[in-house]
Amino acid sequence: MLYTDIFLDFDDTLYDTHGNSVIALYELFDTFQLGRYFPDPQVFYDRYWETNIDLWTRYSRGDITRDYLIVERFRRPLSYGEGGPLNSSANALSAADKAYCLHVSDVFLDYCSSKPGLVDGALELMRHLRRRGYRLHMCSNGFHEVQYKKLRACGLSDYFSTVVLSEDAGANKPSPQFFDYAFQRTKAQKANTLMIGDNYQTDILGAKRYGLATAYFNRYPDYPAAEAVTYEVNSLRQLIEIL
């Protein structure tokens, strides 16, 4: 085998974060009776996804804190409705409005992290990699309490030798500090390690520039990798053939 250790991104590489979140958003909309403020639920959903993508991109770069992300990802969409539940702007968020955003976020994360949905082919890939004798390490920018709950919900906990999270590393992927911490924790060797992930910027470029072999799980083949990667696949089952 070329590799002994495999670093795996979790969200939307193995765990169907987007699909599970879609279900959770519908549940959230009903729980908080947001139809009072959004006659068309799609307005709320679209605003949420637009905000979420922006915030996670900024968080991965280290531009914003976890606490800011947690509040802001619901402040923006909830401020968009007619006569909505929030009365404060981002620059003057009242204690009551901040508490409301945190409560909505807590409920949403509870709904999301209890969902078992996996990306197509994820369980087959993990079973294959374990049979082949690879040491498997989860490498994620996700939040500590949420990621462990997701792992239990989807049944993948026992497949990983190590769980490496950005909160523990003190830095997010693609920072070299994250990968320094990952190798410290896993005792893996760079020359024998492969990074698998779906996010080209955080997973693949971060690992590539650190000197690792990379497998880019490109779910949108109309947008191939801009720089050369070790492997580029459009399905997880293709990795079974490679590894």
C-alpha positions as CSV (number, residue, x, y, z in Angstrom):
1,M,0.0,0.0,0.0
2,L,1.2,3.5,-0.8
3,Y,-0.4,4.8,2.4
4,T,-0.8,3.7,6.0
5,D,-2.8,6.6,7.3
6,I,-5.8,8.4,5.8
7,F,-7.1,11.7,7.0
8,L,-10.8,12.1,6.2
9,D,-12.9,15.2,6.2
10,F,-16.3,14.5,7.7
11,D,-18.9,17.0,6.7
12,D,-20.2,16.4,3.2
13,T,-17.4,14.0,2.5
14,L,-18.8,11.2,4.7
15,Y,-21.7,12.7,6.6
16,D,-24.4,14.2,4.5
17,T,-24.4,17.5,6.3
18,H,-26.2,19.4,3.6
19,G,-29.0,16.8,3.3
20,N,-29.4,16.5,7.0
21,S,-29.5,20.2,7.4
22,V,-32.2,20.6,4.8
23,I,-34.4,18.3,6.9
24,A,-33.5,20.1,10.1
25,L,-34.3,23.5,8.6
26,Y,-37.8,22.4,7.7
27,E,-38.2,21.1,11.3
28,L,-36.9,24.4,12.7
29,F,-39.2,26.5,10.5
30,D,-42.2,24.6,12.0
31,T,-40.9,24.6,15.6
32,F,-40.4,28.3,15.8
33,Q,-43.5,29.0,13.6
34,L,-41.5,31.1,11.2
35,G,-44.3,31.1,8.8
36,R,-45.5,34.2,10.7
37,Y,-42.6,36.1,9.3
38,F,-41.9,34.3,6.0
39,P,-45.0,33.7,3.8
40,D,-42.6,31.9,1.5
41,P,-40.4,29.5,3.5
42,Q,-37.9,29.4,0.6
43,V,-36.9,33.0,1.3
44,F,-35.7,31.8,4.8
45,Y,-34.0,28.7,3.4
46,D,-32.2,30.6,0.7
47,R,-31.1,33.3,3.1
48,Y,-29.8,30.7,5.6
49,W,-27.7,28.9,3.0
50,E,-26.2,32.1,1.6
51,T,-25.3,33.2,5.1
52,N,-23.9,29.8,6.1
53,I,-21.6,29.5,3.1
54,D,-20.2,33.0,3.7
55,L,-19.7,32.4,7.5
56,W,-18.0,29.0,7.2
57,T,-15.7,30.4,4.5
58,R,-14.7,33.2,6.8
59,Y,-14.4,30.9,9.8
60,S,-12.1,28.5,7.9
61,R,-9.8,31.5,7.2
62,G,-9.8,32.5,10.8
63,D,-11.6,35.8,10.0
64,I,-14.4,35.3,12.5
65,T,-14.9,33.4,15.8
66,R,-17.1,30.4,16.5
67,D,-19.3,32.5,18.8
68,Y,-19.8,35.1,16.0
69,L,-20.7,32.3,13.5
70,I,-23.2,30.7,15.8
71,V,-25.2,33.9,16.4
72,E,-24.8,35.5,13.0
73,R,-25.9,32.5,10.9
74,F,-29.4,32.9,12.2
75,R,-29.4,36.6,12.9
76,R,-29.2,37.4,9.2
77,P,-32.0,35.1,7.9
78,L,-34.3,35.9,10.8
79,S,-33.8,39.6,10.2
80,Y,-34.9,39.2,6.7
81,G,-38.6,38.5,7.4
82,E,-41.4,41.0,7.5
83,G,-41.8,42.1,11.1
84,G,-39.5,39.3,12.2
85,P,-38.5,38.2,15.7
86,L,-35.3,40.3,15.7
87,N,-35.2,44.0,16.3
88,S,-31.4,44.6,16.4
89,S,-28.8,45.1,13.7
90,A,-25.6,43.2,13.6
91,N,-23.8,46.1,15.2
92,A,-26.3,46.6,18.0
93,L,-27.6,43.2,18.9
94,S,-29.6,43.2,22.1
95,A,-29.0,40.6,24.8
96,A,-32.5,39.3,24.1
97,D,-32.0,39.0,20.4
98,K,-28.6,37.3,20.9
99,A,-30.2,34.8,23.3
100,Y,-32.9,34.1,20.8
101,C,-30.4,33.4,18.0
102,L,-28.4,31.1,20.3
103,H,-31.6,29.2,21.2
104,V,-32.5,28.8,17.5
105,S,-29.0,27.6,16.8
106,D,-29.0,25.1,19.7
107,V,-32.3,23.6,18.5
108,F,-31.1,23.5,14.9
109,L,-27.8,21.8,15.8
110,D,-29.7,19.3,17.9
111,Y,-31.9,18.5,15.0
112,C,-29.0,18.3,12.5
113,S,-26.6,16.2,14.6
114,S,-29.3,13.6,15.4
115,K,-29.7,12.8,11.7
116,P,-28.0,9.6,10.5
117,G,-27.7,10.4,6.8
118,L,-24.4,9.6,5.0
119,V,-23.1,10.6,1.6
120,D,-23.7,7.9,-1.0
121,G,-21.0,5.3,-0.7
122,A,-19.6,6.5,2.6
123,L,-20.2,3.3,4.6
124,E,-18.9,1.1,1.8
125,L,-15.7,3.2,1.7
126,M,-15.2,3.0,5.4
127,R,-15.7,-0.7,5.5
128,H,-13.3,-1.2,2.6
129,L,-10.6,1.0,4.2
130,R,-10.9,-0.8,7.5
131,R,-10.6,-4.2,5.8
132,R,-7.5,-3.0,4.0
133,G,-5.9,-2.1,7.3
134,Y,-5.6,1.7,6.9
135,R,-5.5,3.8,10.1
136,L,-8.4,6.3,9.7
137,H,-8.4,9.7,11.2
138,M,-11.3,12.2,11.1
139,C,-10.0,15.8,10.4
140,S,-12.8,18.4,10.7
141,N,-13.4,22.1,11.3
142,G,-16.7,21.2,12.9
143,F,-17.6,22.0,16.5
144,H,-16.6,19.5,19.2
145,E,-19.9,18.6,20.8
146,V,-21.8,18.5,17.4
147,Q,-19.2,16.3,15.6
148,Y,-19.2,13.6,18.2
149,K,-23.0,13.6,18.2
150,K,-23.0,13.2,14.4
151,L,-20.5,10.4,14.6
152,R,-22.8,8.5,17.0
153,A,-25.9,9.2,14.9
154,C,-24.4,7.9,11.7
155,G,-22.6,4.9,13.1
156,L,-19.1,5.8,12.0
157,S,-17.5,6.3,15.5
158,D,-15.8,2.9,15.6
159,Y,-14.1,3.4,12.2
160,F,-11.8,6.2,13.4
161,S,-8.5,5.7,15.3
162,T,-8.4,9.5,16.0
163,V,-10.7,12.4,15.8
164,V,-8.9,15.7,15.0
165,L,-11.0,18.8,15.4
166,S,-10.0,22.4,14.8
167,E,-11.2,23.5,18.2
168,D,-8.7,21.2,19.8
169,A,-6.0,22.1,17.3
170,G,-6.4,25.8,17.9
171,A,-6.6,26.4,14.1
172,N,-8.9,25.5,11.2
173,K,-8.0,23.7,8.0
174,P,-6.3,24.8,5.8
175,S,-3.9,26.2,8.4
176,P,-0.5,24.4,8.7
177,Q,-1.1,24.6,12.5
178,F,-4.1,22.2,12.1
179,F,-2.0,19.7,10.2
180,D,0.8,20.0,12.7
181,Y,-1.6,19.1,15.5
182,A,-3.1,16.2,13.4
183,F,0.3,14.6,13.0
184,Q,1.1,15.1,16.6
185,R,-2.1,13.4,17.6
186,T,-2.0,10.5,15.0
187,K,1.7,9.8,15.0
188,A,1.3,9.3,11.2
189,Q,4.1,10.1,8.7
190,K,3.5,12.7,6.0
191,A,5.0,10.5,3.2
192,N,2.4,7.7,4.0
193,T,-0.7,9.8,4.6
194,L,-3.5,10.7,2.2
195,M,-6.0,13.4,2.8
196,I,-9.6,12.9,1.4
197,G,-12.1,15.8,1.4
198,D,-14.8,17.5,-0.6
199,N,-13.7,21.1,0.1
200,Y,-11.0,22.1,-2.4
201,Q,-9.9,25.2,-0.4
202,T,-9.8,23.8,3.1
203,D,-9.2,20.1,2.7
204,I,-7.3,19.7,-0.5
205,L,-5.2,22.9,-0.9
206,G,-4.4,22.9,2.8
207,A,-3.2,19.4,2.7
208,K,-1.4,19.7,-0.6
209,R,0.6,22.8,0.6
210,Y,1.5,20.9,3.7
211,G,3.1,18.2,1.6
212,L,0.4,15.5,1.7
213,A,-1.0,13.4,-1.1
214,T,-4.7,14.4,-1.7
215,A,-7.9,12.8,-2.9
216,Y,-10.3,15.5,-4.0
217,F,-13.9,14.2,-3.7
218,N,-15.3,16.6,-6.3
219,R,-19.1,16.4,-6.2
220,Y,-19.4,19.1,-8.9
221,P,-17.3,17.8,-11.8
222,D,-18.0,21.0,-13.9
223,Y,-15.5,22.6,-11.6
224,P,-12.3,20.5,-11.6
225,A,-9.4,21.2,-9.3
226,A,-7.4,24.3,-10.3
227,E,-4.1,22.7,-9.2
228,A,-2.9,19.2,-9.7
229,V,-4.0,16.8,-7.0
230,T,-3.0,13.1,-6.4
231,Y,-6.5,11.8,-7.2
232,E,-9.8,13.5,-8.2
233,V,-13.0,11.5,-8.0
234,N,-16.7,12.2,-8.4
235,S,-18.0,9.4,-6.1
236,L,-16.7,7.7,-3.0
237,R,-16.9,4.4,-4.7
238,Q,-14.2,5.4,-7.1
239,L,-11.9,5.7,-4.0
240,I,-12.6,2.0,-3.3
241,E,-11.1,1.1,-6.7
242,I,-8.0,3.3,-6.0
243,L,-7.4,2.3,-2.4
